[in-house]
Amino acid sequence: MISAALLGIAALAFYGAAEGFSIASLRKNSDALARGTTILLVSGLLCHFAALQVRARKLHSVPYRDLSDSMSFFAWMIAVTYVFLFFRHRERSTGPFLIPLVILFQVISLLTRPATLPARKELSGSLFAFHVTTAILGYAALSLSFILALLYLVQNRQLRQRRTGLLFSRLPALDVLDRMEHTAVAVGVAALAVSLTLGMVWAQKNWGTVWDAKLGATLLVLVVYAVALFSSPLGLKGKKTAFVSIFGFSLVLFSYTIVNLFVSKGHVFR
Amino acid sequence: MIAPMESPLVLVGWDFRRTPISIRERLAFTPDSIREALAHITRQGVLSEGVIVSTCNRSEIYGVGTTADVEEAVTEFVAGFHRLPKPDILGSRYGLSGPDAVRHLFRVAAGLESLVLGEDQILAQVREALRVASAAGATRSVLHRLFQQACAAGKRVRSETGVGTRATSIPGVALELARKVYEDIDKRSFLIVGAGDIAAIFYDLLVGRGARTIDVVNRSFDRAQALTSRGGTPRRWDELPARLPHADVVVCATASPTPLFGAAEASAALDARRGRPVLFLDLGVPRNIDEKVSSVENAFLYAVDDLKEMAARNLADREKDIPKAEAILEEELADFLSWYGSLAVVPTVTSLRRRFERVREEEFDRQLSRFERVAPEDREKIRLLAQSMVRSLLRRPTVALKEESDPVRRVERAEAIRHVFGLEDEGGSE
């Protein structure tokens, strides 16, 4: 059986090649290169999925319990969400800016050694697996929305300052970035809401309570993003939505790191 | 089998660089006159194949010639066809043949020879020229292949270099900007303020790009009505403030000496739009829109000078990519010439051999009539000797032609051999 590490490296190679192709396709404005990007990216996804499968069989649970596994899973979810965004909006010019996120987390995953943790009974089962999977999907979609929000602000600034150089001509239109960002936030919010619900059911069953600091943090994240998503009547569009998105993402980082490490008692990846 | 070297590829043309408009307009061809001219020129035997590319900037006749002085013959024909004195069109004419003619056509198709570098209409015009000539039955394999390859080369230059990418005209730049705020022009609403020439140019441009929602506000309502004949809604002057919040793109092109609106009006419009951005294009001189509008959140204001500057910058960017475009054209040229050269070599070798054999036969008969007392077996020996000499003499040039891998050089060698040995009158077919 091929090792998970080897499959992970193959996936990384595919992602790297996809990034190269997407930059070239943007520079040359070539359809053939754009098709190549999609093929490479999907090949990377499949390799990566196989790597996760190998790990899951070994652990008898969703592979998330140490840094290496959770980063790899996270990278894969980002790639899945990006491919979804790509097909949903038919917009290839954001690829060079979004694929690096996949590469970054996959590199972190490959550089850290997977820990050998004892299996824990309460952490197996499909309820828990879905809770973790949807949480990671939610965070992956929100990280993409963060990058898209930054791109929106960059493009907005260029338009305002009348700097219409190469980057300006290559980035998509403001309304496209806006729509993509909304889609990413919508996926993120939906996935997190599902994850939160499943998590509460699971916690009630195993801990006898639903309350946890992580739950509070996630609720706050959800509220912030819901404002970004459903706030058109409030006059939040474009630039303001982008700011809310960026603020929401900083909360995600806070919840992922500070809350995980110092506040939450039972909600740690280990 | 076509024998390209005895019927070389030629181009005779007149363009905006060398020929004044007064003559150029008389040299222009319509699709009908192209069909007529091609029928005449092929019937007269001046060209065996022909294609005419005629635009407002150039009239060019590409052809496969049947005689040595084909350029003169084509010029003569054009003068006669357009009823112009030959001296009037001789001075500004350019004539190219072989690889140079091919290279010129590829440059034309890629927009490198255009008045506005890289403009994209010419590619469609070249494609149309081939279609008209083919329909008239004036093209066979050489010109058909040549023009198809020219279109492919032009397309490659446009997709692989920046020569034809960014807009270089003010309306083009304005449209490019609009598409960076809202991608789908056809789903957006436009507000044109003014109904003069510039407003009309923009109206045509937007209608051409499929924009369906166009409001035209003008002081004279009649003129607004006249302008919106092909779609859109004419509006009265006092409707301007009410229409502002509905517009995704506002184009102002009036001769008003004072600004039509300022930051307060723009701000109110944007508030009503709940933050959806607006692109303001101010084409008025003096300005129609107060400069302070650019400080309003989600309002992007561009004045005519900004657009001019962008157009100039884009043109400079296009020029930077000329070497890259030329490299692509040379690749395509080599590809065409290797095909064309393969046509060229075989007939050249054939006619060269035929020429030598004919000289041998003639000389043999002439000389042998002077030696009456040569025995028949000696006569045969002399014939064999002459045959072997001819074969030896032919071996080197044949090898030189067939083994040259560089297609340009192969065509040039074939041409040189045909010229040196006067093979133009020699039939090349097997």
Chai-1 contact restraints between the chains, C-beta under 6 A:
chainA,res_idxA,chainB,res_idxB,connection_type,confidence,min_distance_angstrom,max_distance_angstrom,comment,restraint_id
A,K28,B,E160,contact,1.0,0.0,6.0,A-B,restraint_1
A,L159,B,F300,contact,1.0,0.0,6.0,A-B,restraint_2
A,R162,B,D306,contact,1.0,0.0,6.0,A-B,restraint_3
A,T164,B,M310,contact,1.0,0.0,6.0,A-B,restraint_4
A,A173,B,K180,contact,1.0,0.0,6.0,A-B,restraint_5
A,A173,B,E183,contact,1.0,0.0,6.0,A-B,restraint_6
A,L174,B,V181,contact,1.0,0.0,6.0,A-B,restraint_7
A,L174,B,P277,contact,1.0,0.0,6.0,A-B,restraint_8
A,D175,B,Y182,contact,1.0,0.0,6.0,A-B,restraint_9
A,V176,B,E183,contact,1.0,0.0,6.0,A-B,restraint_10
A,G235,B,R274,contact,1.0,0.0,6.0,A-B,restraint_11
A,G235,B,G275,contact,1.0,0.0,6.0,A-B,restraint_12
A,K237,B,R274,contact,1.0,0.0,6.0,A-B,restraint_13
A,K237,B,G275,contact,1.0,0.0,6.0,A-B,restraint_14
A,K237,B,R276,contact,1.0,0.0,6.0,A-B,restraint_15
A,G238,B,G275,contact,1.0,0.0,6.0,A-B,restraint_16
A,G238,B,P277,contact,1.0,0.0,6.0,A-B,restraint_17
